[in-house]
Amino acid sequence: MSSRHSRTIPMAALVTATAMLAAACGGDTGDGEDGGSGTVRMLVNITDNLTQEKWEELVAPFEEETGIDVQIEGPSGQSVAETFPSLLAAGTAPDVIESIFPTEATAPEILDLTDFEWAQGTPMSELYATDGTVNVVGVGMQAQSLLFYNKDLFAEAGITDPPQSWDELDDALAALDEAGVPTPIGFAADWATGVQVQQMWHPQQNITTPGWQQSVADGSSTLGEQFEPMLTHVTDWIEAGYSTADDVATDSGTQEANFIAGDVGIYPMGSWFTTTLAASPPDFEVGVLPAPVDDAADYPGPMGATLAFPYMVRQDATDVDAATQLVEYLVTDEEAIATQAEMDNFNREGLDVTSDEYAASVQELVEGAPSFVVPGNQTVGDYALPVAGFNPKFTELVQGLWQGRSAAEVAGDLTAWYDAEAAG
């Protein structure tokens, strides 16, 4: 596995060790002496489950142990991604930034964490590095290449072996349709459409072309070539009636409710769907599968995953030592990791998920994955496309499949968009 379980550091030892390192380097220890402010401003994502109160509860033990004051700030714009560049331009940027990744524009402002031993041991650190430089670290990963399925509907349709190959998935969808399942495979509207299509293709795409983003970037492949086989699968399902235009007019929350109600046979979605399932358990048993590959002998393929709770430190932070102490605590302390897992589901080697059957099912798949790969919307690192805006454009174009456009047409538009963006 490409993520490694990092050694948990007791709070007192963490603070002592960091203080000694800072002293040895001539820096401050975050206590307000030697030029350190003893205060860290952290910009975070605020949502229904990631509330201001929960963020403050997360950092409270760190504040009590270290005496460092952590000021939690939500976005002033619509998102952290929009707010951070604005604050940088205004000269009022925070010290620690959560939920986003460095971009080409912001990467020069982010602290290089490569020489911090604890940073090297965090999940997916090498996959999000650029030329070996680590400047973003996370708590865990959110697996993406997953198919949630209704075991009762599978049994009623006579599906005894969960599909591992694309041919087997086609057969399963045909059986679900013949059994009268309203929606054999559930796609959803808005952002979800493109994400679902990408998630399903990660394993085979990275078997066929490992590090496919690099192939697109160096011109040995095109974006359209990379996705046309998957677009063809989707087109076949639409023509067979397994998915209809109503799906991509249905928001993800409603489609999730349809799955829970027993009207959807298979729902492609990331591991975060387990949080919804745990809150509203269905009356049937839920199964979870890795997405299929061409040849079942290669199953499971590389698991698509994103970094959960990513953190960056601004290199000109008011108190760099205090800021790095905070991030080290957030990504290595056992209690901090457990608290963040309660705030928003993720997977991490060794994480206790025994109280959540759905998260436990995903955890088992994560631990059995041969490797992990990053999605196409990554903005920085060795596995990033050198253009911005991939996800919304991909979703926009892919939704055209449900409006009658062919896989070849959509693939051609993807290539044309990429070429224009790369040249501009």
Residue, then its C-alpha position, 0 to 999 in steps of 0.5 A: m500500500s502506498s499510504r503508511h501508518s504513521r507513528t502516533i506521538p503523545m501530545a507531551a512528547l510531540v510538543t517537547a520534540t518540536a520545541m527542541l527542534a525549533a530551538a536547535c534551528g534558532g526558531d521560536t517554540g510558539d510561546g510568544e518568545d523570540g519573535g513567535s506570536g504563540t497564535v495560529r490562524m487556521l482557515v478551514n472548510i465550514t459545513d453542516n458537519l464541519t462546524q465552527e464548534k467542532w473545529e474548536e473542539l478538535v484543537a482545544p486539547f492542543e491549545e491546552e497542552t501547548g498554550i498556543d492559541v488557534q483561531i479558527e476562521g471560515p471562508s470569507g467567500q464561497s469556499v476556502a479555494e476562493t478565499f485563500p488567494s484573496l487573502l494572500a493578495a490582501g496580505t492577510a492570509p492565514d497560517v494554516i490552510e485546510s481542505i485545499f491543495p497548492t495550485e501553481a499560483t499558491a505553491p510558492e507561498i506554501l512551506d516545504l515540509t519534506d524534512f519533517e519526518w512526521a510529514q513523510g509518514t502521512p497518508m498519500s504524502e508521496l502521491y501529492a508531492t512534487d519532485g519529492t517535495v511535500n507541501v501538503v499533508g493529510v489525515g487519511m484518504q477518501a476512497q473513490s473507486l467504489l460501487f455501493y450495491n443492494k444485496d437484496l436486489f442482487a439476490e432477487a435478480g439472480i446475481t450470485d457473484p458480484p461483478q469484477s469485470w466490465d462484462e460482468l457489470d454489464d450482465a449484472l445491470a441487465a439482470l437488475d433491469e430485467a428484475g424490474v429495478p427502477t434504476p439499475i445504476g444510479f448517476a446523479a446531477d451537478w458535480a456528481t456526474g463527472v465524479q462518478v464517471q471518473q471514480m469508476w474508471h480510475p482502476q482500469q485507467n491506471i492499469t492501462t496507463p499508469g500515471w495517465q496524467q503524465s502521459v497527457a501532459d507529455g503529449s503521448s496520449t490525449l485526454g479524450e483517449q484516456f476517457e473514451p472507453m469509459l464514456t462508451h460504457v456509459t453510453d451503452w448503459i444509457e442506450a440500454g435504459y439502465s440510466t436515463a436523463d432523469d438521473v442527471a437531473t436528480d441531485s446526489g442527496t435525492q439519488e442517495a435517498n433513492f438508493i436507501a429506499g431500495d430503488v437503485g441497484i448500484y450507486p457509484m460514490g466515494s467513501w463519504f457515502t458511508t456517513t449518509l448510510a450510517a445516519s439512515p441505515p437501509d432495510f437491506e444489506v449494503g455491499v461495497l465493491p471496487a470498480p471493475v477492470d477489463d480482466a477479472a484476473d487484474y481485480p481489484g485494480p488501483m484504488g482512486a483516492t483523495l487526501a482527506f483533511p489536507y493541511m498546508v502551512r504558509q511559509d511566511a506564517t506569523d509563527v511557523d513553529a507553532a503552525t507546524q506543531l499544530v499540523e503535526y498534531l492534527v495528522t499524527d495524534e490518535e485522538a485528533i485523528a479519531t475526532q476528525a474521522e467523526m467529523d467526516n468519514f475517511n480511511r486510514e491504515g489502522l483506523d478503528v471503524t468497528s462501530d460503523e459497518y459501512a465504513a468497515s466495509v470500505q476500510e477492508l477494501v482500502e487495506g486490500a487495494p494493490s495501490f492508490v492513484v489520484p484523480g484527474n482534478q489534482t492541481v499540483g504534484d507529479y500526478a497533476l494535469p497542468v491545467a485548471g478546471f478539469n472537474p467542472k468541464f469534465t462534468e459538463l461534457v459528460q452530461g452530454l451523453w445523456q442528451g444524445r451525444s456520442a462517446a467519440e464526440v465527448a472525447g473529442d471535446l475533452t481533448a480540444w478543451y485540454d489543448a486550448e487550456a494547455a496552450g493558453 
